[in-house]
Amino acid sequence: MAKDFDRQNTEVRIPIALFNRLTALGTPETLGMPSPNRGKGRLHANLE
């Protein structure tokens, strides 16, 4: 273990950064779906 405070700080930050990177790789990316009737007032506008 490092004795200097700055080096101790680095020793703590490296595993945290690695953990955050691995967590980000396993997190799914969620995308929103557009609403089919947004602004039209009815579900199927082409049925008229």
C-alpha positions as CSV (number, residue, x, y, z in Angstrom):
1,M,0.0,0.0,0.0
2,A,1.2,3.5,-0.8
3,K,2.1,5.8,2.0
4,D,1.7,9.1,0.1
5,F,-1.9,10.5,0.2
6,D,-2.0,11.2,-3.5
7,R,-0.9,7.7,-4.4
8,Q,-3.4,6.2,-1.9
9,N,-6.1,8.3,-3.7
10,T,-5.0,6.8,-7.0
11,E,-5.0,3.3,-5.6
12,V,-8.6,3.7,-4.6
13,R,-9.7,5.4,-7.9
14,I,-8.4,2.8,-10.2
15,P,-10.6,-0.1,-9.0
16,I,-13.6,2.2,-8.9
17,A,-13.0,3.3,-12.5
18,L,-12.6,-0.3,-13.6
19,F,-15.8,-1.3,-11.8
20,N,-17.8,1.6,-13.4
21,R,-16.5,0.7,-16.8
22,L,-17.5,-2.9,-16.5
23,T,-20.9,-1.9,-15.1
24,A,-21.5,0.4,-18.1
25,L,-20.7,-2.5,-20.5
26,G,-23.4,-4.6,-18.9
27,T,-26.1,-1.9,-18.7
28,P,-28.6,-2.2,-21.5
29,E,-29.3,0.9,-23.6
30,T,-33.0,1.7,-23.6
31,L,-34.6,3.5,-26.5
32,G,-38.0,5.1,-26.5
33,M,-40.6,4.2,-29.1
34,P,-42.5,7.0,-30.9
35,S,-46.2,7.0,-30.2
36,P,-48.2,5.9,-33.3
37,N,-50.9,8.5,-32.7
38,R,-48.9,11.4,-31.5
39,G,-50.6,14.6,-32.7
40,K,-53.2,12.8,-34.9
41,G,-55.9,12.1,-32.3
42,R,-56.6,8.6,-33.6
43,L,-54.6,5.3,-33.9
44,H,-54.8,4.8,-37.7
45,A,-55.1,8.0,-39.7
46,N,-54.9,6.2,-43.0
47,L,-58.2,4.2,-42.5
48,E,-60.4,7.1,-43.7
